[in-house]
């Protein structure tokens, strides 16, 4: 990992892993200050029931573009090991609001689970879209698709919604519960 040559672990970034040896791994590969709020969303979804992986930028206010490892090139060893031992990955990302600050865009090669999560989010009062957006996450090298099944789900949560979820624990629990509901059926 080239990043380790230029950035300092536990100062610039950290990796947090909770290997619960579960079917699902919930991850935020751009957590902490890289895509603020994505770590909190991933933790809320995982709770104590699913394995959790967070790669987090630690310095507030710093532009973290150099810590943003694209999903198709993600190669952090602990993350690869955890993902490789699971059946399915749920990757939580942050996206810019653009002209839609409320809709979570879902992608990934697990169309059935992706659609179930979208339905559950919608049923829980959140907006979700599975098509006609920029992040379909269909590439087999995308970290969300690198578990045993070769198919996972990517959630692209807009900045406005992430900020709302970070500051409203009740709403965060509702969002996470909607995703967990779909996982429990999957």
N, C-alpha and C positions, 0 to 999 in steps of 0.2 A: 504494500500500500504506500504510494508515494506521499500521501498526506502526512504520514507519521514522520517523514523526513523534514517537513516544514512547519508542522504544528505540534504543540506540546499537549500530551495527554494529561487530563485533569486540570489543565490551565486554559487551553484553547477549546478543547473538546473532551467529551467523555463518552464511554460506552457503558450502558447498563443492560444487563442480561438477567432475566429470571427464567431459568429453564425448568418448567413444570412438567416436561415430557408429555405435552398434550398434542392433540390432533392439529390444533390451530396455533399459529404464532401471530401475535398482533405486534406490529412494529411501526416505529416512526423513524425512518432512515434519515430524516432531515429535522430532527427534534431540537429542543432547546430554543436558542435564538436564531437558528437557521430558518425554520418555518414556525414561528411562535404559535404555541397552542397545540401543535401536533402531538407533542409528548403527553400532554394532559389528556387529550382525546384517546390516545392509544392506551394509556394507563387505565382510564375509566372503562374502556371496552374489555381489557384483559382482566381487570380486578385481580382476584387471587385464583382464577379458574383457568386462565390460558397463559402460555408462555409469552414473554414480553421481551422485545429488543428495542432499545433506544440509542440512536447515535445523535448526540446533542452538542450544539455550539454553546459555549459557556459565557461569552463576553457580551453583556447587553449593549445594544447600540452599535455594535461592530457590524459592518457589512460582512456577511458570512458566505459570500459566493464561493470562496475557495474551499469551504467545508461541504459544499453541496455536490455530493457525488451522484451523478445521474443514476437513475434506477436501473438502466441497462448496463452500467459499468460498476455497480456497487460490489465491492470486493473485500469489505472489512471481515477478517477471518472469523471472529466470534459470531457475527451475523450470518455468514454463510454456513457455519456449523449448525447453528440453531435452526435455520430455515431448512437445511438439508435433512434434518432429523424429523421434521414435521410433515404432515400431509398437505396443509394449506396455509397460505400466508394472507393476512389482512394487513395491507400497508396503508397507513394514514399519512397523507401529505397535506401541505398547504398550497393554495394557489392564490394568485392575485384576484381581487374581486372582478376586475373588468367591468362589464355591464351587468353582472349578475352576482350580487354580494350574498345571496342566500342559498343557492342551490349547490348541493354536494354532487360532484361529478363522479360517477363510478365507472371503473374499467376493470380490465383483467380478463384472463382466459377462462375463468370459471363463470360462465354466463348464468348458470342456474343460481349459484350463490350470490353473484352480483345483483341479479334481478330480485332475489329474495330480500337482500339487504335494502335495496332501493324501495321495495314495497313496504318493508317494515319501517323505514325512515319516514316515508310518506304517511303511513298509517299513524305514526307518532307525531305528526304535525310538522315535519321537516320536508323541505323540497329536495328532490333527488332526480338526477338524469343519468341514463345509461347509454345515451347515444347523442350524436350531434354536438360533441365537444372535442376539445383538443387533446385529451389524455385518455385514449382508449386502452392503453397498457396491454396490448396484445403480443408484444415482443416476448418470445420465450426467455430472453435474457433479462427481462425486467425482474427485479428482486421479488416482486409479488408472485411471479410464476415459476419460481425456482425450488419449490418444495417437491415432495415425492410425486404428487399428482401432476405437476407441470402446469397447474392452473390455480390462480389465486384471484384476489380482489384488491383493487386500488381505490381508495377514497381520496378525492381531491376536495378538501374543505376550504371554502373561500375565507379570506382574512377577516371580514366582518363577522362571519359566523364563528370562526375560531376565537375571536376576541370576546364575543358574547358568551361562548361556552366556558372560556377561561374565567370569566367574572361572574358567572351564574351557575353555581353548583347544581341547582335543581335541574336546569336545562341541560347541563352536561350529563347528568345521570339519565335523563330522558333520552338523549341522543345515544348514549352508550347502551342503554337498555334496548333500544330499537335494533341496534346492530347485534347485540347478544341474542336477542329473540330469534333473529334469522340464523345465527350460528347454532343455536340449540336445536333448530329444526334440521340443520344441515349435517 
